[in-house]
Amino acid sequence: MQIFSTFEHSTYLELAITSLEKVGIKKQQILAVPLTNRVEERRLFDTLHRADGVSLFDKGAAIGTAFSVIGASVGFVLEWGPIYWGLIGAAGGFVIGFLIDYFIFKVIHKRKRELKGKKSEVVVVIDCSDELVEKVEKVLWDHLALGVAKVEE
């Protein structure tokens, strides 16, 4: 029987492997494979099939609306009139809001992501006999495995 489990990179993984060896699993029956982190940078614009939840449109729409109202109000006394100044205010506000979101996403969030950093998981595969399955599962869950699955050969 093969048992698959996933762990975060932590001392709990080492403790789990040590406990498995104490239960009666040999080192040759344990395979631990760390997953590598994503190296490509997140995309700036979402597509229909792929979205990451980051929107660069929200602040631009809000600020563009506010600037269009202000531009239309002031446009009554200016030469081009309220419609042109409302459109100019909307476009200018949208660009300002977009640039604010872009700066926040590229500069501030990038620094936080580098400092905090997502750690990749480790996949552990254990080859054991049917008698040890319950003990192995208990050891894995006790050492904070993220998930456990069994596959019969």
Rosetta silent file (secondary structure, phi, psi, omega in degrees, C-alpha in Angstrom):
SEQUENCE: MQIFSTFEHSTYLELAITSLEKVGIKKQQILAVPLTNRVEERRLFDTLHRADGVSLFDKGAAIGTAFSVIGASVGFVLEWGPIYWGLIGAAGGFVIGFLIDYFIFKVIHKRKRELKGKKSEVVVVIDCSDELVEKVEKVLWDHLALGVAKVEE
SCORE:     score description
SCORE:     0.000 S_00000001
   1 L     0.000  138.778  176.450    0.000    0.000    0.000 S_00000001
   2 E  -110.279  137.970  177.985    1.237    3.483   -0.812 S_00000001
   3 E  -120.758  127.494  178.788    0.346    6.511    1.274 S_00000001
   4 E  -108.469  140.004  175.159    0.728   10.025   -0.106 S_00000001
   5 E  -149.138  159.781  178.069    0.754   13.132    2.060 S_00000001
   6 E  -122.887  143.107  179.261    1.695   16.791    1.764 S_00000001
   7 E  -134.123  157.509  166.339    3.488   18.948    4.322 S_00000001
   8 E   -81.812  159.429  174.225    4.738   22.488    4.567 S_00000001
   9 L   -68.255  106.452  179.633    8.490   22.956    4.880 S_00000001
  10 L  -159.964  177.141  178.111    8.779   22.780    8.655 S_00000001
  11 H   -71.481  -20.430  178.328   10.214   20.793   11.494 S_00000001
  12 H   -62.918  -32.343  177.160    6.976   18.796   11.625 S_00000001
  13 H   -63.518  -47.289  179.203    8.025   17.094    8.404 S_00000001
  14 H   -63.458  -40.714  178.025   11.312   15.934    9.940 S_00000001
  15 H   -64.699  -37.008  178.804    9.511   14.802   13.081 S_00000001
  16 H   -65.062  -44.151 -179.841    6.995   12.860   10.984 S_00000001
  17 H   -64.495  -40.990  177.605    9.741   11.033    9.073 S_00000001
  18 H   -63.847  -41.280  178.626   11.535   10.194   12.321 S_00000001
  19 H   -66.519  -35.822  177.159    8.290    8.910   13.846 S_00000001
  20 H   -64.167  -38.053  178.020    7.609    6.788   10.756 S_00000001
  21 H   -67.107  -33.867  177.509   11.009    5.174   11.153 S_00000001
  22 H   -69.923  -30.515  179.117   10.204    4.421   14.800 S_00000001
  23 H   -70.894  -26.804  179.255    6.910    2.779   13.750 S_00000001
  24 L   128.973    9.370  177.553    8.810    0.359   11.510 S_00000001
  25 L   -88.887  129.392  179.359    9.042    2.039    8.096 S_00000001
  26 L   -79.097  159.018  179.298   12.532    1.844    6.575 S_00000001
  27 H   -60.989  -32.529 -178.669   14.236    4.871    5.030 S_00000001
  28 H   -70.191  -15.228 -178.764   14.117    3.189    1.616 S_00000001
  29 H   -95.893    1.241 -178.730   10.295    3.139    1.830 S_00000001
  30 E  -115.151  128.677  176.808    9.964    6.910    2.356 S_00000001
  31 E  -125.378  121.099  177.787   10.199    9.408   -0.497 S_00000001
  32 E  -117.958  120.153 -176.860    9.981   13.146    0.237 S_00000001
  33 E  -121.834  115.875  177.152    9.912   15.485   -2.770 S_00000001
  34 E   -78.913  138.676  175.907    9.861   19.282   -2.297 S_00000001
  35 L   -85.616  144.357 -179.245    7.846   21.260   -4.833 S_00000001
  36 L   -86.822  151.431 -179.809    9.546   24.290   -6.376 S_00000001
  37 L   -76.344  155.837  176.019    8.126   27.788   -6.057 S_00000001
  38 L   -68.266  132.309 -178.920    6.628   29.690   -8.967 S_00000001
  39 L  -105.466  -21.550  179.734    9.258   31.900  -10.565 S_00000001
  40 L   -76.778  146.921 -178.675    7.215   33.787  -13.140 S_00000001
  41 L   -78.010  151.642 -179.485    5.723   37.042  -12.021 S_00000001
  42 L   -64.208  147.600 -179.067    1.963   37.375  -11.718 S_00000001
  43 L   -75.519  148.155 -176.976    0.196   38.796  -14.761 S_00000001
  44 L   -78.899  -39.600 -178.132   -0.992   42.359  -14.623 S_00000001
  45 L  -112.245  138.999  179.676   -4.232   41.893  -16.554 S_00000001
  46 L   -83.500  156.116  173.488   -6.700   39.072  -16.062 S_00000001
  47 L  -113.235 -179.367  179.325   -8.195   37.011  -18.851 S_00000001
  48 L   -66.728  -33.371 -174.849  -11.529   35.251  -19.063 S_00000001
  49 L   -98.980   -8.298 -176.391   -9.997   31.924  -18.037 S_00000001
  50 L  -143.846  114.909  179.088   -7.434   33.128  -15.528 S_00000001
  51 L  -134.875  139.236 -178.768   -7.997   35.673  -12.764 S_00000001
  52 L  -109.054    3.010  176.406   -5.947   36.260   -9.637 S_00000001
  53 L    88.678   -1.476  178.381   -8.296   38.599   -7.780 S_00000001
  54 L   -97.649  123.816 -177.989   -6.204   41.736   -8.223 S_00000001
  55 L  -116.375  127.850  176.544   -8.092   44.523   -9.968 S_00000001
  56 L   -97.668    4.678 -173.909   -6.444   47.635  -11.369 S_00000001
  57 L   -95.852  -25.635 -169.780   -9.811   49.023  -12.515 S_00000001
  58 H   -63.185  -55.679 -178.882  -11.548   49.804   -9.208 S_00000001
  59 H   -64.604  -35.820  178.219   -9.727   52.920   -8.041 S_00000001
  60 H   -63.030  -41.311  179.294   -9.592   54.225  -11.600 S_00000001
  61 H   -66.794  -42.622 -178.662  -13.357   53.922  -11.987 S_00000001
  62 H   -66.865  -48.071 -179.220  -14.059   55.604   -8.646 S_00000001
  63 H   -68.749  -36.479  176.799  -11.622   58.476   -9.130 S_00000001
  64 H   -62.314  -39.476  177.267  -12.692   58.847  -12.775 S_00000001
  65 H   -64.256  -45.673  179.937  -16.325   59.207  -11.681 S_00000001
  66 H   -62.724  -44.519 -179.257  -15.437   61.821   -9.083 S_00000001
  67 H   -68.302  -31.777  178.764  -13.275   63.794  -11.515 S_00000001
  68 H   -68.623  -37.325  176.970  -15.943   63.654  -14.225 S_00000001
  69 H   -65.805  -44.475  178.910  -18.504   65.182  -11.841 S_00000001
  70 H   -64.944  -42.645  179.430  -16.040   67.884  -10.825 S_00000001
  71 H   -63.673  -40.601  178.748  -15.059   68.469  -14.469 S_00000001
  72 H   -67.375  -37.472  179.796  -18.689   68.730  -15.586 S_00000001
  73 H   -67.171  -44.370 -179.848  -19.475   71.157  -12.756 S_00000001
  74 H   -73.434  -26.185 -177.343  -16.495   73.369  -13.497 S_00000001
  75 H   -64.060  -18.434  178.487  -17.114   73.000  -17.243 S_00000001
  76 L   -66.619  -25.360 -179.337  -20.144   75.270  -17.052 S_00000001
  77 L  -103.364   -9.924 -179.720  -17.848   78.259  -16.598 S_00000001
  78 L   -91.042  169.348 -170.873  -15.009   77.072  -18.871 S_00000001
  79 L   -69.916  -39.512 -173.532  -14.824   77.526  -22.632 S_00000001
  80 L   -80.433  -14.683  176.841  -15.347   73.927  -23.877 S_00000001
  81 L    95.601  171.160 -172.825  -18.436   73.265  -21.784 S_00000001
  82 H   -71.319  -29.794 -177.607  -19.436   70.614  -19.243 S_00000001
  83 H   -68.811  -49.700  179.888  -19.478   67.587  -21.567 S_00000001
  84 H   -62.978  -44.685 -178.565  -15.883   67.906  -22.741 S_00000001
  85 H   -69.222  -30.175  174.077  -14.586   68.770  -19.266 S_00000001
  86 H   -66.412  -42.351  176.914  -16.561   65.863  -17.781 S_00000001
  87 H   -67.123  -39.777  177.630  -14.942   63.467  -20.279 S_00000001
  88 H   -64.325  -42.829  177.792  -11.516   64.971  -19.649 S_00000001
  89 H   -63.518  -40.411  178.959  -12.042   64.621  -15.876 S_00000001
  90 H   -64.052  -45.737 -179.580  -13.192   60.991  -16.277 S_00000001
  91 H   -65.595  -44.700  179.522  -10.178   60.059  -18.411 S_00000001
  92 H   -64.180  -42.117  178.492   -7.733   61.890  -16.135 S_00000001
  93 H   -65.659  -38.652  178.521   -9.232   60.377  -12.978 S_00000001
  94 H   -64.716  -42.599  179.750   -9.173   56.894  -14.445 S_00000001
  95 H   -64.564  -41.536  179.080   -5.504   57.241  -15.395 S_00000001
  96 H   -63.816  -45.957  178.998   -4.615   58.565  -11.916 S_00000001
  97 H   -63.830  -40.187  177.719   -6.502   55.703  -10.198 S_00000001
  98 H   -63.114  -43.562  179.834   -4.944   53.120  -12.490 S_00000001
  99 H   -65.807  -36.222  176.479   -1.452   54.462  -11.782 S_00000001
 100 H   -63.131  -48.327  178.637   -2.105   54.389   -8.014 S_00000001
 101 H   -62.063  -41.401 -179.909   -3.228   50.733   -8.213 S_00000001
 102 H   -62.140  -44.418  178.617   -0.312   49.871  -10.483 S_00000001
 103 H   -62.929  -44.563  179.395    2.171   51.445   -8.053 S_00000001
 104 H   -61.532  -44.649 -177.029    0.624   49.638   -5.068 S_00000001
 105 H   -68.072  -44.822 -173.887    0.643   46.306   -6.900 S_00000001
 106 H   -80.153  -35.963 -173.224    4.149   46.555   -8.359 S_00000001
 107 H   -99.339  -57.158 -172.662    6.073   48.244   -5.549 S_00000001
 108 H   -73.045  -49.645 -177.743    4.391   47.737   -2.178 S_00000001
 109 H   -69.282  -30.289  178.616    2.872   44.252   -2.640 S_00000001
 110 H   -65.700  -41.262  178.261    5.997   42.938   -4.369 S_00000001
 111 H   -63.534  -44.606  179.974    8.119   43.863   -1.356 S_00000001
 112 H   -63.170  -40.128 -178.898    5.676   42.189    1.047 S_00000001
 113 H   -66.262  -35.365  178.127    5.532   39.073   -1.109 S_00000001
 114 H   -71.103  -38.217 -179.033    9.325   38.823   -1.133 S_00000001
 115 H   -71.451  -48.493 -176.722    9.588   39.284    2.629 S_00000001
 116 H   -75.180  -50.791  175.055    6.761   36.965    3.616 S_00000001
 117 L    62.419  128.738  174.280    7.206   34.498    0.775 S_00000001
 118 L   -85.122  127.386  178.233    5.046   31.485    0.119 S_00000001
 119 L   -90.344  140.374  178.976    6.874   28.288    0.947 S_00000001
 120 L   -75.270  162.548 -179.371    6.329   25.351   -1.319 S_00000001
 121 E   -91.859  168.995  177.343    4.965   22.100   -0.007 S_00000001
 122 E  -120.538  130.668  176.464    6.628   18.713    0.265 S_00000001
 123 E   -97.243  127.162 -179.530    5.001   15.553   -1.072 S_00000001
 124 E  -114.376  127.406  178.039    5.781   12.455    0.992 S_00000001
 125 E  -116.286  126.526 -178.027    5.214    8.964   -0.441 S_00000001
 126 E  -121.925  127.925  176.928    5.365    5.999    1.940 S_00000001
 127 E  -102.764  113.543 -176.029    5.383    2.374    0.816 S_00000001
 128 L  -141.706  169.018  178.568    4.143    0.184    3.670 S_00000001
 129 L   -80.923  165.145 -177.278    2.318   -3.046    4.445 S_00000001
 130 H   -63.923  -27.019 -178.034   -1.419   -3.181    5.132 S_00000001
 131 H   -70.611  -28.064 -175.624   -0.834   -3.760    8.867 S_00000001
 132 H   -95.097   -0.032 -173.554    0.975   -0.424    9.313 S_00000001
 133 H   -59.980  -47.908 -177.803   -1.468    1.749    7.363 S_00000001
 134 H   -62.301  -42.545  179.685   -3.455    2.949   10.391 S_00000001
 135 H   -65.052  -42.482 -179.268   -0.301    3.764   12.385 S_00000001
 136 H   -64.250  -44.187  178.598    1.279    5.615    9.454 S_00000001
 137 H   -61.620  -42.391  179.589   -1.865    7.687    8.868 S_00000001
 138 H   -62.654  -42.316  178.359   -2.069    8.570   12.557 S_00000001
 139 H   -62.007  -43.577 -178.967    1.577    9.651   12.584 S_00000001
 140 H   -64.204  -45.724 -179.768    1.069   11.828    9.504 S_00000001
 141 H   -67.271  -36.381  179.518   -2.048   13.526   10.872 S_00000001
 142 H   -66.492  -24.790  179.979   -0.418   14.016   14.289 S_00000001
 143 L  -101.723   28.888  171.184    2.482   15.840   12.636 S_00000001
 144 L    62.374   47.910  172.974    0.206   18.326   10.818 S_00000001
 145 L   -68.439  143.059  177.752    0.019   16.836    7.337 S_00000001
 146 L   -76.000  -30.381  178.646   -1.984   19.023    4.963 S_00000001
 147 E  -163.266  151.570 -179.668   -3.530   15.986    3.271 S_00000001
 148 E  -137.805  137.801  177.413   -3.248   12.206    3.254 S_00000001
 149 E  -140.762  147.922  179.064   -4.317    9.682    0.589 S_00000001
 150 E  -114.149  143.505  175.539   -4.027    5.885    0.260 S_00000001
 151 E  -133.094  123.461  178.299   -3.507    3.898   -2.910 S_00000001
 152 L   -85.679  139.917 -178.164   -3.765    0.114   -2.937 S_00000001
 153 L   -84.561    0.000    0.000   -1.314   -1.699   -5.182 S_00000001
